[in-house]
Amino acid sequence: MALYSTQWSRLDNAAKIFPPSTTKDDTKVFRFSCELREKVDPVVLQHALDLSLEHFPFYRSTIRRGFFWYYFAQSDLKSEVKEEYKTPCAPLYGVNRNNLLFEVTYYRARINLEIYHALSDGMGALQFLKTIVSYYLLEKHPDTIDAHIHSRSDDASGEQRSDDAFDKYYSKKKSSKILKLTVGQQLTQAYRVRGERFSESRLGVIEGHVSAASLLKKAHELNATISELLTALFICAFHGGMKVRDEEKPVSISIPVDLRKFFATPSVRNFFSVINVSHNFSTQGKTFEDVLARVKISLREQLAPEKIFERINQLSSFEHALPIKMVPLAVKVPFLKNAAWNAEKANSAAFSNLGRIIMPPEMVPYIRLFDLFTSTSRPQICICSFEDALVISITSPFVSSNIQRSFFRSLGSLGIDIEIVSNIENLGGRHALLP
């Protein structure tokens, strides 16, 4: 296996916005979990983590401030597995902190991986978690799992996994046009939820566990994908709480897109773009059918390969402009914070679909499900599935759960059976949210 020897590296294009925009209310941390069908052995889990880090050396990085940009510095800090001891998605990055940007914890049968978003995106983190779980199960069940099963989906080196895929695929073609759009574009202010927030920057997490096959069947009946169906239901869930005058603002959902589907790379760093789907209830119709039709058109247009390639250049052109490169970080930071704030105003919520998670067949009997959720300053849905277990996680900083209730009731009205799990008091059972 090739060694990864780089002592420092630049933050990738997507990562640059996270350090200046991280706050105590939005830590930019997300959690991936794997729930096993047996209690976790912490000693074996530590061994599995140590073995996994040999294949993911980039994850041993810390973030430091340079004169022009933040940068990753390779570290010899050891990551120690701990029993879960703090609230989900608690801070992992701070200007004056020198620590790794991920943490592995466990609770009963659950293995948690929390990652600071500057280090990786969801798909990169998923590869890391799958490797940890694979090594864990190999050691726990050597009699039933072939020791030669590779826990990784490829034989990429540590250096290849550490590549900046944005830089690899960036082309200067059309960059001047895209730069102008990036700097001068005026974003439409979206409808935003207001209300009382949880104390101490806590998150409310409500999960709906459904059959992946049943949900896929319903989506196909509506000539839609699962993402299109759930995005439309999510937009409609906002409508019930809107005043008439609020309907003049669009409900806009930001949707991360995994660029690995369009560009081959084994990188486990950030490599995603974001598209936006919006619906204006005052001018574009008020029914679910109206919303779904618009969502399908918008998503399919924006996911065209030529649009995705253009988007990579749009994301990268700004940082490659020579005047921007020469500006000190102290001057850049206020502008980066403002850019993040403007982007937040342009969206009502976010929706992430990590898709189907596949593990070696010998390991499937030992795993119950995977799930994912993230810190956020607005409501956000994350979904992923394993076998037939599809988990829809909604996180929100707001005490009110009206949007979540509306979403799951609408999904239930389509004939989908839902099991509800939540960390919010009085929302722990199935009937707490559904009629």
C-alpha positions as CSV (number, residue, x, y, z in Angstrom):
1,M,0.0,0.0,0.0
2,A,1.4,3.4,-1.0
3,L,2.2,5.7,1.9
4,Y,0.7,9.1,2.3
5,S,3.5,11.5,3.1
6,T,2.2,15.0,2.5
7,Q,2.7,17.1,5.6
8,W,0.1,19.7,4.6
9,S,-2.6,20.3,1.9
10,R,-5.0,23.0,0.8
11,L,-8.6,22.8,1.8
12,D,-10.7,21.7,-1.3
13,N,-13.1,24.1,-2.9
14,A,-16.1,23.0,-0.9
15,A,-14.3,23.0,2.4
16,K,-13.1,26.6,2.3
17,I,-16.5,28.0,3.4
18,F,-16.8,25.8,6.5
19,P,-14.1,27.2,9.0
20,P,-15.2,30.8,8.7
21,S,-18.9,30.0,8.8
22,T,-18.8,27.5,11.7
23,T,-20.7,28.6,14.8
24,K,-21.9,27.1,18.1
25,D,-25.4,26.9,16.6
26,D,-24.2,25.2,13.4
27,T,-21.1,23.2,14.0
28,K,-20.8,21.9,10.4
29,V,-20.6,18.4,11.9
30,F,-22.6,15.4,10.6
31,R,-23.1,12.0,12.1
32,F,-23.1,8.6,10.3
33,S,-24.2,5.6,12.4
34,C,-24.3,1.9,11.9
35,E,-26.6,-0.1,14.2
36,L,-25.5,-3.6,14.7
37,R,-27.5,-6.6,15.9
38,E,-25.2,-7.0,18.9
39,K,-23.6,-4.9,21.6
40,V,-20.5,-3.1,20.5
41,D,-17.1,-4.3,21.9
42,P,-15.1,-1.1,22.4
43,V,-11.7,-2.9,22.3
44,V,-12.4,-4.4,18.9
45,L,-13.9,-1.2,17.7
46,Q,-10.6,0.6,18.6
47,H,-8.6,-2.0,16.7
48,A,-10.9,-1.6,13.7
49,L,-10.5,2.2,13.7
50,D,-6.7,1.9,13.9
51,L,-6.6,-0.5,10.9
52,S,-9.0,1.8,8.9
53,L,-6.9,4.9,9.4
54,E,-4.0,3.1,7.7
55,H,-6.1,3.4,4.5
56,F,-7.5,6.9,5.2
57,P,-4.3,8.8,6.4
58,F,-5.8,12.1,5.3
59,Y,-8.3,11.8,8.2
60,R,-5.4,12.3,10.6
61,S,-5.4,16.0,9.7
62,T,-6.0,19.1,11.7
63,I,-7.0,22.6,10.3
64,R,-4.6,25.6,10.7
65,R,-4.8,29.2,9.5
66,G,-2.3,30.2,6.8
67,F,-1.7,33.7,5.5
68,F,-3.9,33.3,2.4
69,W,-6.1,30.2,3.2
70,Y,-6.8,27.7,5.9
71,Y,-4.9,24.4,5.3
72,F,-4.8,20.8,6.5
73,A,-1.8,19.8,8.5
74,Q,-0.9,16.1,9.0
75,S,-1.0,15.1,12.7
76,D,0.2,12.2,14.8
77,L,-2.8,12.7,17.2
78,K,-4.4,9.4,18.1
79,S,-8.1,8.9,17.7
80,E,-9.6,7.1,20.7
81,V,-12.9,5.3,20.6
82,K,-15.2,6.5,23.4
83,E,-18.7,5.6,24.7
84,E,-21.1,8.3,23.6
85,Y,-20.6,11.2,26.0
86,K,-22.0,14.4,24.4
87,T,-24.9,15.7,22.4
88,P,-24.9,14.7,18.7
89,C,-22.9,16.9,16.3
90,A,-21.2,18.8,19.0
91,P,-18.2,21.0,17.8
92,L,-15.2,19.3,16.4
93,Y,-13.5,22.4,15.0
94,G,-12.4,25.6,16.8
95,V,-9.9,28.3,15.9
96,N,-7.8,27.6,19.0
97,R,-8.3,23.9,19.1
98,N,-5.7,21.4,17.9
99,N,-7.6,18.1,17.5
100,L,-8.6,15.6,14.8
101,L,-11.7,16.5,12.8
102,F,-13.6,13.3,13.4
103,E,-14.6,11.1,16.3
104,V,-15.8,7.5,16.7
105,T,-18.1,6.7,19.6
106,Y,-20.5,3.9,20.5
107,Y,-23.7,3.3,22.4
108,R,-25.1,-0.1,23.0
109,A,-25.2,-1.6,19.5
110,R,-24.5,1.6,17.6
111,I,-21.2,2.8,16.1
112,N,-21.1,6.5,15.5
113,L,-18.8,8.4,13.2
114,E,-18.9,12.2,13.5
115,I,-17.0,14.3,11.0
116,Y,-16.4,18.0,10.5
117,H,-17.6,18.9,7.0
118,A,-14.4,20.6,5.9
119,L,-12.7,17.2,6.2
120,S,-15.1,15.2,4.1
121,D,-18.6,14.9,2.6
122,G,-21.2,12.2,3.3
123,M,-19.9,9.8,0.6
124,G,-16.3,10.1,1.8
125,A,-17.3,9.6,5.4
126,L,-19.5,6.6,4.4
127,Q,-16.4,4.8,2.9
128,F,-14.6,5.4,6.2
129,L,-17.4,4.1,8.3
130,K,-17.9,1.0,6.1
131,T,-14.3,0.2,6.5
132,I,-14.4,0.5,10.3
133,V,-17.5,-1.7,10.4
134,S,-16.0,-4.2,8.1
135,Y,-12.8,-4.6,10.2
136,Y,-14.9,-4.8,13.3
137,L,-17.1,-7.6,12.0
138,L,-14.1,-9.4,10.6
139,E,-12.5,-9.6,14.0
140,K,-15.8,-10.4,15.9
141,H,-16.9,-13.1,13.5
142,P,-13.9,-14.8,11.9
143,D,-15.7,-18.1,11.6
144,T,-18.5,-16.8,9.4
145,I,-16.8,-13.9,7.5
146,D,-14.0,-14.6,5.0
147,A,-10.9,-12.8,6.1
148,H,-10.0,-12.1,2.5
149,I,-13.1,-9.9,2.0
150,H,-11.9,-6.4,1.2
151,S,-13.5,-3.8,3.3
152,R,-12.9,-1.2,0.6
153,S,-14.7,-0.8,-2.7
154,D,-11.3,-0.3,-4.5
155,D,-7.6,-0.6,-4.1
156,A,-6.8,3.1,-4.1
157,S,-3.8,4.3,-2.2
158,G,-3.9,6.7,0.7
159,E,-2.6,9.4,-1.6
160,Q,-5.4,8.8,-4.2
161,R,-8.0,9.0,-1.4
162,S,-6.5,12.3,-0.3
163,D,-6.8,13.9,-3.8
164,D,-8.5,17.2,-4.3
165,A,-11.0,16.2,-7.0
166,F,-12.2,19.8,-7.5
167,D,-8.7,20.8,-8.5
168,K,-8.3,17.7,-10.7
169,Y,-11.4,18.4,-12.8
170,Y,-11.4,22.2,-12.8
171,S,-11.1,23.6,-16.3
172,K,-10.4,27.3,-17.0
173,K,-12.9,27.1,-19.9
174,K,-15.8,29.7,-19.3
175,S,-14.3,30.7,-16.0
176,S,-14.5,34.4,-16.6
177,K,-18.2,34.2,-17.3
178,I,-18.8,32.0,-14.3
179,L,-16.7,34.3,-12.0
180,K,-18.9,37.2,-13.0
181,L,-22.0,35.2,-12.1
182,T,-20.5,34.0,-8.8
183,V,-19.6,37.5,-7.6
184,G,-22.6,39.5,-9.0
185,Q,-25.4,37.1,-8.6
186,Q,-28.3,38.3,-6.5
187,L,-30.0,35.5,-4.6
188,T,-33.7,35.4,-4.0
189,Q,-34.6,35.4,-0.3
190,A,-36.5,32.2,0.5
191,Y,-39.2,31.6,3.1
192,R,-37.5,30.8,6.5
193,V,-38.9,29.1,9.5
194,R,-38.9,31.2,12.7
195,G,-39.5,30.2,16.3
196,E,-38.1,29.1,19.6
197,R,-34.9,27.2,19.4
198,F,-33.6,24.4,21.7
199,S,-31.4,25.6,24.5
200,E,-27.6,25.1,24.5
201,S,-27.5,24.8,20.6
202,R,-29.1,21.3,20.8
203,L,-30.7,19.7,17.8
204,G,-34.1,18.0,17.6
205,V,-33.8,14.7,15.7
206,I,-36.8,12.8,14.4
207,E,-36.3,9.7,12.3
208,G,-38.8,7.8,10.2
209,H,-37.9,4.2,9.4
210,V,-39.7,2.9,6.3
211,S,-39.4,0.0,3.8
212,A,-37.2,1.0,1.0
213,A,-39.1,-1.3,-1.4
214,S,-42.5,0.2,-0.5
215,L,-41.2,3.8,-0.8
216,L,-39.6,3.1,-4.2
217,K,-42.8,1.4,-5.4
218,K,-44.8,4.5,-4.5
219,A,-42.3,6.8,-6.1
220,H,-42.5,4.8,-9.3
221,E,-46.3,4.9,-9.2
222,L,-45.9,8.7,-9.3
223,N,-43.3,8.6,-12.1
224,A,-40.8,10.0,-9.7
225,T,-37.6,9.1,-7.9
226,I,-37.4,8.7,-4.1
227,S,-35.6,12.0,-3.9
228,E,-38.2,13.8,-6.0
229,L,-41.1,12.4,-4.0
230,L,-39.6,13.3,-0.6
231,T,-38.4,16.7,-1.7
232,A,-41.9,17.5,-2.9
233,L,-43.4,16.3,0.4
234,F,-40.8,18.3,2.3
235,I,-41.7,21.5,0.4
236,C,-45.4,20.9,1.1
237,A,-44.8,20.4,4.8
238,F,-43.7,24.1,5.0
239,H,-46.9,25.3,3.4
240,G,-49.2,24.6,6.4
241,G,-47.3,27.0,8.6
242,M,-47.1,29.8,6.1
243,K,-49.1,33.0,6.3
244,V,-50.7,34.2,3.1
245,R,-48.1,37.0,2.8
246,D,-45.4,34.4,3.3
247,E,-46.5,32.6,0.1
248,E,-44.8,35.3,-1.9
249,K,-41.4,33.9,-0.9
250,P,-40.4,30.6,-2.4
251,V,-39.8,27.5,-0.3
252,S,-36.3,26.6,-1.5
253,I,-34.5,23.3,-0.8
254,S,-30.8,23.0,-1.2
255,I,-29.7,19.5,-2.4
256,P,-26.1,18.3,-2.3
257,V,-25.1,16.3,-5.4
258,D,-22.3,13.7,-5.2
259,L,-20.0,14.5,-8.1
260,R,-18.4,11.1,-8.0
261,K,-21.4,9.9,-10.0
262,F,-20.2,12.1,-12.9
263,F,-16.4,12.1,-12.4
264,A,-14.4,9.0,-11.4
265,T,-12.3,9.6,-8.3
266,P,-11.5,7.6,-5.2
267,S,-11.2,10.8,-3.1
268,V,-12.8,10.7,0.3
269,R,-12.5,14.5,0.6
270,N,-15.4,16.8,-0.2
271,F,-16.5,16.4,-3.8
272,F,-20.1,17.6,-4.1
273,S,-22.1,20.4,-5.6
274,V,-25.4,21.9,-4.5
275,I,-28.5,22.5,-6.5
276,N,-31.6,24.3,-5.4
277,V,-35.2,23.4,-6.0
278,S,-37.9,25.9,-5.1
279,H,-41.6,26.4,-5.3
280,N,-43.7,29.6,-5.0
281,F,-47.1,28.7,-3.6
282,S,-48.6,32.1,-4.6
283,T,-47.8,31.7,-8.3
284,Q,-47.0,28.1,-9.1
285,G,-49.9,26.2,-7.5
286,K,-50.7,24.9,-4.0
287,T,-51.3,21.2,-4.5
288,F,-48.9,18.3,-4.0
289,E,-49.2,17.5,-7.7
290,D,-48.1,21.1,-8.6
291,V,-45.1,20.8,-6.3
292,L,-44.0,17.4,-7.5
293,A,-44.2,18.4,-11.2
294,R,-42.0,21.4,-10.6
295,V,-39.5,19.4,-8.5
296,K,-39.1,16.7,-11.2
297,I,-38.5,19.3,-13.9
298,S,-36.0,21.3,-11.9
299,L,-34.0,18.3,-10.6
300,R,-33.8,16.6,-14.0
301,E,-32.7,19.8,-15.7
302,Q,-30.0,20.6,-13.1
303,L,-28.6,17.1,-13.0
304,A,-27.8,17.1,-16.7
305,P,-24.0,16.2,-17.1
306,E,-23.3,19.5,-18.9
307,K,-24.8,21.5,-16.1
308,I,-22.8,19.6,-13.5
309,F,-19.5,20.2,-15.4
310,E,-20.4,23.9,-15.6
311,R,-21.1,23.9,-11.9
312,I,-17.6,22.5,-11.0
313,N,-16.1,25.4,-12.9
314,Q,-18.4,27.8,-11.2
315,L,-17.4,26.5,-7.8
316,S,-13.7,26.6,-8.6
317,S,-13.2,29.7,-10.7
318,F,-13.5,32.1,-7.7
319,E,-10.6,30.6,-5.8
320,H,-8.4,30.3,-8.9
321,A,-8.7,34.0,-9.7
322,L,-5.3,35.6,-9.1
323,P,-6.6,38.7,-7.3
324,I,-8.5,36.4,-4.8
325,K,-5.4,34.2,-4.3
326,M,-3.4,37.3,-3.3
327,V,-5.8,38.6,-0.7
328,P,-4.8,37.7,2.9
329,L,-7.1,35.3,4.8
330,A,-7.9,37.9,7.4
331,V,-9.5,40.0,4.6
332,K,-11.2,36.9,3.0
333,V,-12.9,35.7,6.2
334,P,-15.6,38.4,6.4
335,F,-16.5,37.9,2.8
336,L,-16.7,34.1,3.2
337,K,-18.9,34.6,6.2
338,N,-21.1,36.9,4.3
339,A,-21.3,34.5,1.3
340,A,-22.4,31.7,3.7
341,W,-25.0,34.0,5.3
342,N,-26.4,35.0,1.9
343,A,-26.6,31.3,0.8
344,E,-28.5,30.5,4.0
345,K,-31.0,33.3,3.3
346,A,-31.6,31.8,-0.2
347,N,-32.8,28.4,1.2
348,S,-35.6,27.3,3.5
349,A,-34.1,23.8,4.2
350,A,-31.8,21.1,2.9
351,F,-32.3,17.6,1.6
352,S,-29.5,15.0,1.4
353,N,-29.9,11.5,-0.1
354,L,-26.8,9.2,0.4
355,G,-28.7,6.4,-1.4
356,R,-28.3,2.6,-0.9
357,I,-25.5,1.4,1.3
358,I,-24.0,-2.0,0.3
359,M,-21.9,-4.3,2.5
360,P,-20.5,-7.7,1.8
361,P,-23.2,-10.4,1.9
362,E,-21.5,-12.2,4.8
363,M,-21.7,-9.1,7.0
364,V,-25.4,-8.3,6.3
365,P,-26.9,-10.5,9.0
366,Y,-24.9,-8.6,11.7
367,I,-26.1,-5.1,10.6
368,R,-29.6,-3.7,11.3
369,L,-29.3,-0.3,9.6
370,F,-27.3,2.8,8.8
371,D,-28.5,6.4,9.4
372,L,-27.2,9.9,8.9
373,F,-28.0,13.4,10.2
374,T,-26.3,16.7,10.5
375,S,-26.1,19.9,12.5
376,T,-28.1,22.7,10.9
377,S,-29.5,26.1,11.3
378,R,-32.7,25.2,9.4
379,P,-34.7,22.0,9.0
380,Q,-32.8,19.3,7.1
381,I,-33.6,15.8,5.8
382,C,-31.0,13.1,5.4
383,I,-31.8,9.7,4.0
384,C,-30.0,6.5,3.4
385,S,-30.9,2.8,3.1
386,F,-29.4,-0.6,3.9
387,E,-31.2,-3.7,2.6
388,D,-34.9,-2.8,3.0
389,A,-34.3,-0.4,6.0
390,L,-34.6,3.2,4.8
391,V,-34.1,5.9,7.4
392,I,-35.4,9.5,7.0
393,S,-33.7,11.7,9.5
394,I,-35.0,15.3,10.0
395,T,-32.9,17.6,12.2
396,S,-33.9,21.0,13.3
397,P,-32.8,23.7,15.8
398,F,-36.5,24.6,16.4
399,V,-38.6,23.4,19.3
400,S,-41.7,23.2,17.1
401,S,-42.1,19.9,15.2
402,N,-45.0,21.0,13.0
403,I,-43.0,20.6,9.7
404,Q,-41.8,17.1,10.7
405,R,-45.4,16.1,11.7
406,S,-46.8,17.4,8.4
407,F,-44.1,15.6,6.4
408,F,-44.5,12.2,8.0
409,R,-48.3,12.4,8.0
410,S,-48.3,13.1,4.3
411,L,-45.9,10.2,3.7
412,G,-48.1,8.0,5.8
413,S,-51.2,9.1,3.8
414,L,-49.5,7.6,0.7
415,G,-49.7,4.2,2.3
416,I,-46.2,4.0,3.7
417,D,-45.8,2.4,7.1
418,I,-43.5,4.5,9.3
419,E,-41.7,3.8,12.6
420,I,-40.8,7.0,14.4
421,V,-37.7,7.4,16.6
422,S,-36.8,10.8,18.2
423,N,-34.7,12.5,20.8
424,I,-37.5,15.0,21.5
425,E,-39.7,14.4,24.6
426,N,-43.2,13.0,23.9
427,L,-42.2,12.1,20.3
428,G,-40.7,8.7,21.0
429,G,-43.5,6.5,19.6
430,R,-45.0,5.8,16.3
431,H,-48.4,7.4,17.2
432,A,-46.8,10.5,18.6
433,L,-46.4,11.9,15.1
434,L,-48.9,10.0,13.0
435,P,-52.7,10.1,13.3
